[in-house]
Amino acid sequence: MKKLIAIAATFIFIYPVFLKFLPIPLDRVLQLCGMVVLSFNSQDLGRLFNAKVLWKFFGVTFVLLLLAFVAHFQLRSGFDLFFFKEVLDTFLNVFSAYFVCWTVRNAYGYVSLGLVLYHIVVAAIIQTFISFAFFFNNSFFDAYVSILKEETNQGLLNRTSSIGRRFMGFGSQFFTGVLKYGIAFFGILMLPYMYKKGFVQNSWVYWFCVVLVAIGGIFTGRTFFAAFLLAILLLLMFKSKNMVSFIVNNIKAVVLIVISGIIVGAIASVIIESERLEAVYSFAFELFINFFENDSLETNSTNHMSEMYFFPDNINTWLFGDGRMQADKGYYMGTDIGYIRLIFYFGLPSTLFFIYLLYIYYKILAKYAVAEEVRYLVLFVMLWTLILNFKGLAFMTEYFVVMLVCLLLSKRTNFATI
């Protein structure tokens, strides 16, 4: 039961939703639980808030929060608190991250980054099965949508028809869903070097789970193919000292991926009607279809995205922004591109600080994570976030926060004492 609670807490931490029968969203519930539990654990409280590294993490984040606040002075009326709240959540997520680590420690008797990463990956695998269920039985998806609070889920409610050609899971859809699957994909590839128990013990089961996470990512959004390229780079860099043995030892992975692809394709052709299967195939592999048929690496999405790359036409916006990120009917200035939204929000200097902040997060975690595999994982989480901001706004600091909290609470000798 304790292990199930740990998995549930991790799942909600990564995939929170706002249910209509609750006064607050599930991520706030988790934060409150963390506050309560932490208040009764004075040793953990001291270990966390006496750590200089946590205050350094808070300090650089506070600078971004201050820049977000100053941006509002550009407005003549009203406030746009969307990004301000996103940054503020970095502080509050310390409590929900602690609750996740506490449930894991309560279930296993100890906590380590490898063990927490294992639960993050398990959450992604569960999400894939949920997405399968929603995709193949739309009544399940309709039931899920019916329990969501309408005011805070309009983006999803306006695009429910997308379930016909892509995965839409529990709190995991579209751009943010791809971001989370990408991190889970890097995590599962590094998991054998950080936690050798559970499904990782059986190589065939392990690689089957790798395939599951990959399928979940691909059919959630085509941007996930960029995660594949990063994953290859991650493995090449991490195993560069002995690539021959790496390839030989994992040759079964290639076989399993090919066989799994054939099996998935065969099953899909049987249980999915031909028109829907063609729509799904065309959506997921549009980039490659266009490449082989038209010698063009483009999709409808990339063409539309290129139209949203435009910049301010005055020096004041370049320097200080307009203080707007949201609009009444969508995004301010009609662009969804992360870096462009940030420039229009609080100017180019603050946008450059945003990029620098992600680098500081990496440096903070890399400094205290003695294990090489942890440093590589954090590096590629940072790179993935930076790359995705060329498409949408990616600032999901909960992954950095939970890794930092876990390092601070961990008593394992392969991490530096803080």
N, C-alpha and C positions, 0 to 999 in steps of 0.2 A: 504493500500500500504506500509506504514512504517513497519508493522509487517512482510509483505512478504520480504521486503528488509533485515530485521533482520534475518529471517530464511535463506535467500539466503546467507548472509554474513557468518552465522554460518556453513552452509553446505559446502561452499568453504573453510572455515578455517579448517574443519575436513577432507574434501575429495578434496584436490586440484589436478588438472591435468595440463598437459602442452599441450595446443591446438596448432595445427600446424599453425594456422593463427595469433597467437600472438607471439611477440618477447620474452616474458617472461612467466613463468608458473603463474597460477592463485593465488598461495600463495604469489608470489612476488607482484602481482597486489594489493592484499589485504594489504600487508605490506606498499606499497606506499600510498594507500588510508589512512591508519592509520597515517602515517607520516604527510600527508597533513592536515587531520582533527585535529590531536593533535597540530599542529603548530598554529592553529587558536583558540585553547582552552587553554589559559594560566593557568586557574585555574586547569584543569586536568593535564596539563604538570607539574605544581608545585606539585600537590598532588602525582603524580607518582614518579617523579625524586627527590623529597625531602624526600621520604620515605626511612628510613634506611634499612627496610626489603628488599626493592627491590635491594639495593646495596649489601646486604648480599647474596641475591639470585644470583646477577650478579657475585659477588666475587668468590663463590665456583664454579660457572660455568666457570669462567675465568681460574681457576686452571686446570680444565679438558681440556679447550681449549689449554692452555700452554703445558700440557702433550701431547696432540695430535700433537702440533707443534714440540715439542722436538723429538717425535718419528720419524719424517722425517729425522733426522740426521743419522739414522741407514741405510738410503738408499745411495747407491753409485751413483745412477743416478735417475733423475726424482722425482716426488712427487706423493703421493697417498692422495689426499685431501678429499676423500669420508667422513670419519668420522669427519675430521676438519670442513667441511661444515655443517654436522649434528649438531655439537655443536654450531657453529656460528649462526645457525638458532634460537637457544634459545633466543639470544639477539634480533634478528630481529622480532621474533614472538611477542614481546611485543607490537609492533605497530599493527600487525594484530589482536592480542587479544584485544587491545584497540578499534580498529574499530568495532569489534563484540560487545563489551560492549556499545560503543557509539550508534550503530544502535538499540540495545535493549532499551537503555535509551530513545532514540529519539522516539521510537515506544510506549513505555509504560509510560514514564514520570519519571521512576526511573530504577535503575539496582540493582539486587541482584544476589547472587550466585545461588539461587534456580531458578530464572527466566532464567539465562544463561544456567543452567543445563537443564531446560525444552527445550530450543532451541536445545541443543546438542542431546537430546533424540528424538526430532521431526526430526532432520536431519537423525538420524539412522533409524527411521520409514520410512521416504521418501526413504532412500537408499534401504530398504528392498523391497519396491514397485518397485523401478527401477530395482533391481536385479531380481524380479519376471518377469518383462517385458522382460529383456534381456534373461532370462532363457527360457521362453515360446515362445518368438519370436526372433529367432537369427538374423533376419534382423535388429532389433533395436540395438543389440549388434554390428553387423558388421558396422552399421552406426556410432556408437559411436567410435569404434576402428579407423575408417577411418579419424576422425578429430583429432586424437592424433599425436603429434610430434614423428616420428619414432625413432629418435636418443635417446630419453630419455625414451622410453617405450618398449624397446626390450624385457625385461622380460615378459611383458604381451603379446606382439605380438607373442612371441615364444610359448606361452601356451594358445592360444585362443581356442584350441580344448577342454580345460577343461570346457568350458561353457556347455558341454553336460551332466555333472554330478555334477556341483557345481555352487554356485552363484558367479557372478563376476559383481560388480556394478560400479558406476561412481566414479573412484578414490578409489575403495575399493575391493581389491582382495587378495587372499592367506593370508599370515602371517599377514601383516599389517591390512588387513580387519578384521581378527579375533581379533586382539588387540583392534581395535576401537569398534567393537561390544561388546567386553567384558566390556569395560569402560562404554559404553552406557547402558549395562545390569545392572551394579552396580548402575548407575545413575538413571535408571527408578525405581529400587527397593527402592531407598532412596528419590525419588521425592515426595511422599506423605507427608514426614516430612519436606520438604523444600519449596514446592510450591503446593498449593492445588487448583489451578485453571486449566482452559483448560480441556483436556481429563482426568485429574486426578480426577475431581469432580465426574465423573460417574465410579463407581467401576468396572462395567462390561466392559466399554470401556477401562478403564485403564488396566485391566488384559488381554484384547484382544491385547492391544499394547505391553504388556510384552511378550506375546506369539509371536507376530510379530518380535520383536527384537531377541528373542531366536531362532526363525526359521532362521532369517537372519544370525545369528552367526553360527549355526550348519551347514548350507549348504554352508557357506563360507569356513569353515575349521573345522576339527574335534577337534582341540585344544580347541575349544570353550567349550567342555565338562568340561574342567578344570575351566572355568569361572562359570559353574553351581555349582561346589563344593565350590568354593570361595564364591559364592552368598549365599549358604546355611550357610556357616560359618559367613558371614557378618550379615545375619538376626539373627542367633543364638546369636551372640555377642551383637548386638544392642538391641535385645528384650529379653535378657536373664532374665531380672527381672520379666517378666510376659509372659512366653511362652504359657501358657494355653490359655489366652485370645487372644494372637496373632494367634494361630492356629484356634480358634473358629471364630474370626472375619474375617479370610481370607480363611475359608473353601470353599467359592465359587470360590476362585482362583484355587484350586485343581480340582474342578468340571469343570471349564472353560477350564483348560489346557487339561484335558482328552477329553472333548467334542471337543475342537479345534483340538486335534491330530487326532481324529477319522474323523472329517470333512475334514481336510487337506489331510489325507490319502485317503479318498473316492474320493475327487475331483481330486487328483493326479492320481489315478488309472483310472479315466475316460478320463482326458485330456492329459495324457502322455502315449506314446506307451509303451508296456510292457517291451521291451528290455531296453529302456532308464530308465524307472522307476526302474528296477532291478539294473542297473548300479548306479543310484543315491542312492538307498537304501544301496547297498553294500559299496559304498564309505562313506556315512555319518555314517553308523553304523557298519563299519568293526570291530572296537574294540570289540563291544558287540557280534557280530556274531562269532568272533574267540573265545571269552570267553565261550559262551554257547556250541559251537560245538567242540572246541579243548582245552578248559580249559586254554587258553593262552591269556593274555592281551597284544596283539601286533597287529600292522598293518604293511603294506609294508613301510609306512612312518616312523614308529618308528624303524623298522629294519634298514632302510637306515640311519636314524638319529644316531643310535648307532655306525655305521661305521665311523661317522665323529667326534667321541669323541677320539681324540688323542692329544698329547701334545708336546711341543718343546723338542728337544734332546740336547740343549746346554744352559749353564747358562746365556749367554748374552741375548738370546731371552726371557728366563724366567724373567730376570730383566728389560730389556729395549725394548723388542719386535724387530720386523724386519721392522717396519714402513710401512707394507703393510696390507691392508684389502681387496682390490680388485685385481683381476688378469685379464689378457687379455680376458680370456674365462670363467669368473665366479669369484668365491671367492678365495682369497689367501689360499693356501694349500688345496683347495677343500673342506673346511668345512663351513657350514652355521650356526653352533652353535654360539650363541652370545658371551658367555664367552670365548670360544676357539678363536674366531676371535679377541676379545679384547686382549687376552694374546699374540697372535702372532703379534698384531698391536703395543702395547706399554707396554707389560710385565705384570706380575702378580701384582706388587705394584700399578700400575696405574689402573688395573682392579678392585682391591679392593677399590681404591678411587672412581671409577665409581659407585660401589655398595653403598659406603658411601654417595656419592652425592645424590643419590635417597632418602636415609634416611634423609639427611639434607633438601631436598625439602619438605618431609613430615613434619619434625619438624617445618620448617618455616611456612608452611600453617596451621598446627595444632595449633601453638602458637597463631595465630591471628584469628582463626576461633573459636569463643566462642561456637557456636552451636555444640553439640555432633555429630549430624548426618554428619556434614561437616568433622569432624576429621575422622570418620569411612570411609567415602567415599574416602578421600585422602589416608588413610592407605591402602585401598584395591586397589586403582589405583597403588600405589607403589608396593604392593605385586604381583599384576598381571604383572607388568613390570619386576620385578625380576624373576618371575617364567618363563615367556616367553623367557627370555634370555638363558634358558636351551635348547631352540629349535632354535631360530633365534635371530637376533640383534634387540632388542626393546629399543628404546630411543626416544620416542615421547613426548618431553617436552612441546608441545603446550597445553596439558591439565593442567599441573602444572602452566604454564604461564598465561593462561586465568583465572584460579581460583585466582591466586595472584592479577592480574590486577583488577578483579572484586571486590575482598575484599578491595583493596585500593580505588576504586571508590565508593563503596557502602556506603550509608548514613543510612542504616537500623541499628536499635539499637541492633539487636541480633549478630552483629559482633563488634569486638574490634575496637576502634578508633586508627588509626595508624598515 
